[in-house]
Amino acid sequence: MVGDALSRLAAWRADGSFIEVPCATGGGPAHRVWTRIAGAGGAPWLTLIHGFPTSSFDMVDVASAMQSSHRVLALDMVGFGESDRPGDHVYSVSEQADAVCAAWVAHGVASTAVVAHDLGASVVQELLWRAGRDALPARLRCVVLANGGIYPDLHRPLPAQTALADPEHGAAVAAMLDEELMAESLRLTFGTAHPPSADELHAMWETISRYDGQRNLHLLIRYMDERREREADWVGTLETTGVPLGFAWGMLDPISGAHIAERIVDRFPRAPRRLLDDVGHWPPIEAPDAVVAVLRELGG
């Protein structure tokens, strides 16, 4: 992220507003979901979908680069960033896809390109699956994916993620997390070209711990189980969709790096891509120009 991360985060937060999304489990109160719109009215839409465990602020540099030519919609998914973070809640990828669809409806989005990272890539797989059933309120023009666990058999969670996902001990792990422990884990996921500064790590912690959100991380990380449960749907959809796909992939990512990129090249040989040899898990932060380049190559 270029510039002072904390001041940019404050400006990013101040520039958003809330929509309401019905509770996916039924019977509960609606959730407030934070959204941000930037760019010229009438321009093509671009939707940014962030990953775990942070917020849409990961996409700030992509948004800045695209808002002169696009109308850019970013949102904090349920349980993340500025959005509501209900405790003792069954979070799901399907619910996050519902939140994206609600944002499209609320802001009048009929057609959009998408950039998605990490968990956001799984949300896109669900959206593509729905698109194949004519069950989306907006048309997907194209999609750029960045370092997500799109092939569950290849996904390599960090020890901290595995601990959070443990049904018996995950809540206790989340309760003991502090900024120092989180920073130590996050450092492992960045590449050599962009080691995170203390300022960037602090801004990431600010988004994670907003409203004590770190205490819910064991609930939010259930998406790793969903990936395995929905593998046939989501992988099958990804490999057969007619929506143009592109990839911006950090090869040094220990979680979803070169080992997944190898399969991407095999399964999508003609797809626009940037395989980033010195980038880790965070192309939207570490190499936003590469993300933008893939999007422009797709004509998004």
Secondary structure, 3 states (H helix, E strand, C coil): CCCCHHHHHHHHHHCCEEEEECCCCCCCCCEEEEEEEECCCCCCEEEEECCCCCCHHHHHHHHHHHCCCCEEEEECCCCCCCCCCCCCCCCCHHHHHHHHHHHHHHCCCCEEEEEEECHHHHHHHHHHHHHCCCCCCCEEEEEEEECCCCCCCCCCCCHHHHHHHCCCCHHHHHHHCCHHHHHHHHHCCCCCCCCCCHHHHHHHHHHHHHHHHHHHHHHHCCHHHHHHHCHHHHHHHHHHCCCCEEEEEECCCCCCCHHHHHHHHHHCCCCCEEEECCCCCCHHHHCHHHHHHHHHHCCC
